[in-house]
């Protein structure tokens, strides 16, 4: 025959509603993924909510999402690693106009680097003023470029001219210290 099963006990509706309200409150006040309006807020949430390697990964993610850092007096600064300098920006990330300005400054920076490298490679003295025969005045000393040795002129480490000069001086010193000069090539016929 048919036996009646006892009905499972149900939780009172007020208890279920209270639990749902607590879960919703926690969910809204503490996000699962730490975010913020800028890097500092995001990093602070990450420091509070996570431990160990997860904390480091979250803080690095904050750094990837927010390029600017807060300045002491207010506002944000963006540090460009390629130019070794900071730019003032309006928010936690550069706007399109700010990115264009930073890029144009970077192009200018590269042009200056190339110009300095070319001058170091060529080692050209400053051109003297053209002289008129009737008035032969010497060039003022403040306009003359001081003569430098090739070793002193290596301002850009790793450039071909610096490497070549260092190699040549090392070889020259090695032969000079051994007391022997390299043998001159002979023509044998």
C-alpha positions in Angstrom: 0.0 0.0 0.0 0.8 3.5 -0.2 2.8 5.1 2.7 2.9 8.8 3.1 6.3 10.4 3.3 6.9 13.2 5.7 7.3 16.6 4.1 10.8 18.2 4.3 11.0 21.1 6.7 11.1 24.4 4.9 13.0 27.4 6.1 10.8 30.3 7.0 10.6 32.9 4.3 12.0 35.6 6.5 15.2 33.6 7.1 15.7 33.0 3.4 15.1 36.7 2.6 17.6 37.7 5.4 20.3 35.4 3.9 19.7 36.7 0.4 20.0 40.2 1.7 23.3 39.5 3.5 24.8 37.8 0.4 23.7 40.7 -1.9 25.2 43.3 0.5 28.5 41.4 0.7 28.5 41.0 -3.1 28.0 44.7 -3.7 30.4 46.0 -1.0 33.4 43.7 -1.7 33.8 43.0 -5.3 35.3 39.6 -6.3 37.7 41.3 -8.6 39.5 44.3 -6.9 38.9 47.4 -9.0 39.0 51.1 -8.3 39.1 54.4 -10.0 42.8 54.5 -10.4 45.9 52.4 -9.7 46.2 53.3 -6.1 42.6 52.3 -5.2 42.9 49.1 -7.2 46.2 48.2 -5.5 44.8 49.0 -2.1 41.8 46.7 -2.7 44.2 44.0 -3.9 46.3 44.4 -0.7 43.3 44.0 1.5 41.6 41.1 -0.3 44.4 38.8 -1.5 47.5 37.2 -0.1 50.8 36.0 -1.6 51.2 35.4 -5.3 47.6 36.2 -6.0 48.1 39.7 -4.4 51.2 40.3 -6.5 49.3 39.2 -9.7 46.4 41.5 -8.9 48.6 44.5 -8.2 50.5 43.9 -11.5 47.1 43.7 -13.3 46.2 47.1 -11.7 49.4 48.5 -13.1 48.5 47.2 -16.6 45.1 48.7 -16.5 46.1 52.1 -15.1 49.1 53.8 -16.7 49.0 57.0 -14.5 50.0 57.4 -10.9 48.6 59.9 -8.4 50.7 63.0 -7.8 51.1 64.4 -4.3 49.4 67.7 -5.1 46.6 66.1 -7.1 46.3 65.0 -10.7 48.1 62.1 -12.3 51.5 61.6 -13.9 52.5 59.1 -16.6 56.1 57.9 -16.6 57.5 57.0 -20.0 60.2 54.4 -19.7 61.6 55.1 -23.2 62.1 58.8 -22.5 63.1 58.5 -18.8 60.6 61.3 -17.9 57.0 61.9 -16.6 54.1 63.6 -18.3 51.2 65.3 -16.5 47.9 63.7 -17.5 44.2 64.4 -16.6 43.1 61.0 -15.4 44.4 57.6 -14.4 45.0 56.8 -18.1 46.2 59.1 -20.9 43.5 60.5 -23.2 43.9 60.2 -27.0 45.3 63.8 -27.1 47.7 63.1 -24.3 48.9 59.9 -26.0 49.5 61.9 -29.2 51.5 64.5 -27.3 53.6 61.8 -25.5 54.2 60.1 -28.9 55.3 63.4 -30.6 57.7 64.1 -27.6 59.1 60.6 -28.1 59.7 61.2 -31.8 61.5 64.4 -30.8 63.5 62.5 -28.2 64.6 59.9 -30.8 65.6 62.6 -33.2 67.8 64.2 -30.6 69.3 60.8 -29.7 70.1 60.2 -33.4 71.6 63.6 -33.9 73.9 63.2 -30.8 74.9 59.8 -32.0 75.7 61.1 -35.5 77.8 63.9 -34.0 79.7 61.5 -31.8 80.3 59.2 -34.8 81.5 62.0 -37.1 83.3 64.1 -34.4 83.0 67.2 -36.5 84.2 70.5 -35.1 81.9 73.4 -35.1 82.2 75.2 -38.4 84.0 78.4 -38.3 82.5 81.6 -39.5 83.5 82.6 -43.1 86.2 85.2 -43.0 86.3 88.3 -45.0 89.7 89.2 -46.3 89.6 92.8 -45.1 88.5 91.8 -41.6 90.2 88.7 -40.3 88.9 88.2 -36.8 89.6 85.0 -35.0 86.6 82.9 -33.9 85.8 83.6 -30.2 86.8 80.8 -27.9 83.2 80.2 -26.6 82.2 79.2 -30.2 85.0 76.7 -30.6 84.4 73.1 -29.7 87.1 71.7 -27.5 89.1 68.9 -29.1 88.5 65.5 -27.5 90.1 62.2 -27.8 88.1 59.5 -29.4 87.8 57.6 -26.1 86.3 60.7 -24.4 83.8 61.2 -27.2 82.1 57.9 -26.6 79.0 59.2 -25.0 76.6 56.5 -26.2 77.7 53.2 -24.8 77.4 50.3 -27.1 77.6 52.3 -30.3 79.9 50.9 -33.1 82.4 53.7 -32.8 82.8 53.4 -29.1 83.1 49.6 -29.3 85.7 50.0 -32.1 87.7 52.6 -30.3 87.8 50.5 -27.1 88.8 47.4 -29.0 91.6 49.2 -30.9 92.9 50.8 -27.7 92.8 47.4 -25.9 94.7 45.7 -28.7 97.2 48.6 -28.9 97.8 48.4 -25.1 98.2 44.7 -25.3 101.0 45.0 -27.9 102.6 47.9 -26.0 102.7 46.0 -22.7 104.2 42.9 -24.3 107.1 45.0 -25.5 106.8 43.8 -29.1 105.3 45.6 -32.0 103.3 43.8 -34.6 105.3 42.7 -37.6 104.9 44.6 -40.7 103.6 42.5 -43.7 106.3 41.6 -46.2 106.0 41.2 -49.9 107.3 37.9 -51.0 107.6 37.3 -54.7 
